[in-house]
Structure formats: structure tokens, C-alpha cells
Amino acid sequence: MLQVLQHQKSGEIIIDELPPPQCFPNGILVETSYSLISAGTEKTSVDNAKSSLLERAKKQPDQVKLVLDFIKKEGLFATLDRVKAKLDSYKTLGYSASGVVIESDCPEFNPGDRVAIAGAGYANHSEICAVPKNLAVKVPTGVELQEAAFATVAAIALQGIRRAEVQLGENIAVIGLGLIGQITVQLLKANGANVVGFDIDQSTFPLAQEFGCQSVYPSSREYLKEALSISNANGFDSVIITASTSSNEPLEFAIDLARKRGKIIIVGAVGMHIARDIFYRKELELRIATSYGPGRYDPNYEELGNDYPLGFVRWTENRNMQAIIDLLSTKTLDFKKLVTHNFSIQDATTAYKYISGELQEKYLGILINYPERESKVKQSVVLQSNDNHDSESANIGFIGAGIFAQNYLLPNLKKNDVEFISIANSSSLSSYNVAKLFEFKKEFSDGDEVIKDPDVNLIFCATRHNSHSHYVNLALKNKKPIFIEKPLCIDEEELYEINDNILEYGSQIMVGFNRRFSPAFQKIDKFFQQTKEPMNMIYRVNAGAIPKDHWVQLPENGGRIIGEVCHFIDTMSFISSSLPKEVFAISTSTSRTDFSNFDNVSINIKFLDGSVGTIIYSSMGDSSMPKEYFEVFCEGKSAIMDNFKTVKLFRGGKESSYKFDGDKGIENEINEVIKAVKTGKPMPININSIIATTKATFAAVESLKTGEPVELKINEINF
């Protein structure tokens, strides 16, 4: 399929072929008819991309802070590589479109339904869009899809009016008569308000007057007295700012226009560096309108499709979009007059020449249309030929190359003698970017296709946790070795299905338990190699907080114990050369809602050889404290590992200290996997150990729920 992309470093706009996206669970797949360029938002994106790095840093201080934090955590060179990769990639554009449903995974929509769709990263300038159900509304036959493509942008205008709580007969000023401003004028007029418009561009005035502005003026104090006369010099009940500028001038002008105790509503992105005293004298109320309305930026609403009850949240972003469609169906709104340009997807780069100023011509509503093409639904994009692979080489198929994979797995794979064959990511764009960055030969949007690719003989998978068992089972059935980032799976049912497939097809499975491969733990293992007695181990983890709405925390992904504590259980198994036998876990008990009790636990593990281990895992610590600390005691010897930077060994009353560079073993782990595949040897971690560690995480969760120790029934799984 064709999609509009922007290079993040140069700002260049291109149209390129990408694999079509997969339909979301609880979502729909839409063949796009029209998408609307949001001139303000997308002009900002184009302008920012053409700015120098210093100028970007000044405009985005929050991003600078993230970079500085990453330098502290991962080091300068790793951060530079990450920033370079980010800049040398493409991003999607667009968030307001319309089309026809071609696949549905929810009862609210059926194939053939006409819809308006929303959302950056969802309603892209693309021939096919995958959209969660709460970001789509049906379009009746009386509404043209060309006008329906405006629904998302119009919902932004509508949310601004809802924040103003406009009443019949009120005097409302609108500053900024661009696309959203013109829609705002129409909606205010339909609401029975007296509307006065302001803009620095007087060419916008005739259309604003046609849509319902009682008067229009240049945005200048020179016209202030005349404008205020409309309200008998009392000032406007509300001032809605739909302008887009980094300047404070729109807000300063709004303060002059507003009556005492009036409301100022900010819809556009404007400067807000205003002294308190100005608001204080008039007791003004400043309100921000968040995009299309309640639900925006809430993953539970947008991604998972959980609606807010109408009795408690009357107007969500979806209901705002529906209200716009209803107003279009009654001809209360007219968006056809907003359209100044209409380009086919093949010619979309021309549209951005108007936005960037390369072509000097007035524009307002710029639509992209999508003519029929036979290749729209092509399942993959082949970037180069892929013939004559060496049967003894490692031909990589990669599924889920997110930030972790791009920063750690793929660079270390690249150091080996491997071929990057196929890539599939969560979005078509991410597949496209990773394919270009690491020179994969084929892009897919479906991970199953990577596993089925006959040119691939080794799978790497770093997707969300709830998909791991699916890809492991599919790889087993296709008799292909698979490296799966931890965890192996998220519940007992999935584990037993994997067990059945191992018994039938073999067990070439590796899970990303990398810490045992680190130089620090290799040193400790060698130190205790001759011991025969049980060990006493403590592993402290300053894990850091993750928001409750993060995907890792969602029940369907198993949580952090299954997803991360498995690392530390595996490390203890490695050091003790034994498997977990019994698990008892307790957690903090608090009424605070900002973190999970299950993220703050003490887990005690008894091993088959009599060793014991305690894992203290907490999200409540300070971020400046090192993340991981390990102690082990056995036969008069002791060892301490401090965050993979130092190892201290104690024996015979003497201490030996060793320094390391923080390497957590990922490179060594990957090297061992590649070696195993090329030589036909077993994976570097025994499957029985992987299974036992996985079961121990399930036992820890069960123990937290029951308050009782849980014995692992390891013999239930035999290999």
C-alpha cells in the first residue's frame, strides 16, 4: 500500500510502498477514501523537521530531558546511536480520514460500513488504516466521505466549544480563522452564539462571515475598541483561540477581549507565558481543550476500546465525532467550502509544498484521495533479491523490533555472520523503518509470515508478552529455532500447549535470560564452580515505577513478575545449578493508587538442591540508586555483584574486587544462540530450566494471591 511518510532528520516528504497493517483486536481495517491534511499540525511537523538540532532542542525541552536521562542510564555512545537511528527514520502523518471497512474484529462494525476515523498513527495518509473501534464512527449514506474526512478535525473544534460551555445568545470571540477556526465559527453559529472572528490574514474573513461571523477584525489592539462595542464594551463571554504560533500575542489579545470572569479556551498551540496579575485583575478562567475530547491519550479507551459511561462522561472523543457526522447529515455544517485542494495519494508530495511555502498559494482544507489500485493489499514488500542462501548460515526473521530490540538485539546480531531476511513489526511504518535501518530484505505486517518465510531459518521475537506463546508454537510447528524475549508465556494453559508442541516437534527454544551470560555472573559462577553445598542468595532489584496503564501492567500481558522477575529467578538457577522447587511471595499493602502492590514484593524460592534465594523487587525506590544487586553465600565463600559494574569475591578472609562495564550479557547470549543454530547444537539454556523458571513466576503470582507457599510440580512437564 502507498503511504505518506516524513523523514525525521531532513523533513523530506515521500510516498512509498509499505505492507498493509493488521486489524487490531477490537478494531477495524479501513480502505481509505479521503484523508485531510491538518495544515496547522502538519506544517509544524514539516517546519520542526527542517530546523537545526539546536532549534529542535529549544522547542522540545521534554525530549532533551529524556535524552539526558538515557545518557545517565545507558551511556553517551548508546544514546548517540539511539538518537541517530531515531532521526534517520520516517514517521507517519495524518489523523483525520474516512473510508470503508474491509475487516472488523468488533461487533460495532461490519465490512462495507462507511466510517470516519481518527488518531495520529491510526488514521494516516495511507491507502489502508488499522483503527481501534473507539476512534471510528459510522457515516450514513447522506454524508459524503469527502466531508466525513473532516470529522476528527471538526471534533477538535467542537471540544473547544464544549470547554467554553457556550450558552444561547452569548458573545464569543474566535482568534484564528484557519481550518479549525472556520469550523468553530460554524459550530458556534449552530449553537446560537454571536460570533466575532479575528485573524492576522484578512483573506480568511469572507468565508468566516459566510459561516456566521457577525464581524471580523484583524488580530490587533487597534481594532479592540470597535470589536468590544459588539458586547456593549463588556467584553466577550468566551474567547476561543484556534491560532497556531509560539507567540504569546493570541493569549494576550484574548485577555483584552474577555469580560470580567470570562473564559479563555486554548485549542491551538500558542505561547502561554503570561503573568498572573493579568488574569488576577479580571478573574479570568483559562481552559485547555484536549484534542478531540475525553478519551484522548487514554490507552484503555483508545487502544482497548473501553468506553466511558454516557451518564458520567457525556461527550467523549467518539461521541464528539458522531455529533459532527450528525450535523453533516442535517446539512447544519458545510465542509465542502473548506476544500481548496484535492490530491491523489501519488501526488501528495505537492500538497506539502503548499504547506512548507515552496509553492505560494492560499490553502485551507487539503484532501488526499485514494484511487483504486490492484496492489493495495499486497502482503509484503521485497526490498531486494534474496536468492542463494547458505543452508548453514543464520537467516534471521525478526518479529517485534521495538526500542529494546533496535538498541540491543539487532546491533548484536549484526556483529555476527548472519543475514537479515524478514521483519514484521506492530505497524507498517515500524517494519519499514527497521527494514531500512538494518537492511532486511523483506517487510511484513504479520509476524506469522516471517515464521513461514522459507528463506528464514532462525526466528527472533520481541513482541508484547501476550503474543509470545503464539509465535513459539508456530515456530515449533514450522520446525524453526526461535529466540523469544522473556517471558516464554504468561499462563499455565499456554505453557502446556508449548509443552505438547515441544514433545511433537522438538525444543529449539531460547528465552532472553541474558544475565547469566554477563561477565559479572560468569565470574561468580566460576568462583563457586567446585562447591557442593546449598547456597543462600539475595537479589535486590530497584525496578522503577511503570504506570498502571502501561501495556506491561495489563492483565493480558501477565504483569511485571511474569515479565521481568523471571530474569532473576533464572540467574539464581544458573548460579546454584538447580531448579526452583517451592515459591512463597508477599507484597506491600497500601491504599495508594499510583503503583501496584505486586510491583513491590519479596519472593522466597527453595531450590531442588536445598539452596534458597530471596528476590526483593521494588518500584518505590529512587532512580539514582543502581538497579541490581546480588549476594551469594556458600561453603565459607561469598560474592557480591553491584549493577554489573563490580564483583567482589570473599574467600579465606580475603577480598578480591573486579570491575566490569555494565554488560548484562546480551551480546554473549546472542553469540551462543547463533553458534547453536549454525552447529546444530542445543540452545544455550536447557529447556527444562526455562520451563521451571516460567512456572516459578506463575507460582509467585499464585502465592501473592493466596498468601501460601506454592510447590512447583515440575514432573508434570517432561521432555
Helices and strands as residue ranges (DSSP letters): E 2-7, E 13-17, E 27-37, H 39-49, H 53-59, H 61-74, H 76-87, E 90-92, E 96-104, E 114-118, E 128-132, G 133-135, E 136-138, H 145-148, H 151-164, E 171-175, H 179-190, E 194-199, G 202-204, H 205-211, E 213-218, G 221-223, H 224-228, G 229-231, E 236-241, H 249-257, E 258-266, H 276-282, E 285-288, H 299-302, H 317-329, G 336-338, E 339-344, G 345-347, H 348-356, E 365-369, G 374-377, E 380-382, E 394-399, H 403-404, I 405-409, H 410-414, E 418-424, H 428-438, E 442-444, H 447-452, E 458-461, G 465-467, H 468-477, E 482-484, H 492-505, E 509-511, G 515-517, H 519-527, E 536-542, G 551-553, G 555-557, H 559-560, I 561-565, H 566-576, E 580-587, G 597-599, E 601-607, E 612-618, E 628-634, E 637-642, E 646-651, E 654-659, H 666-679, H 687-706, E 710-711, G 714-716
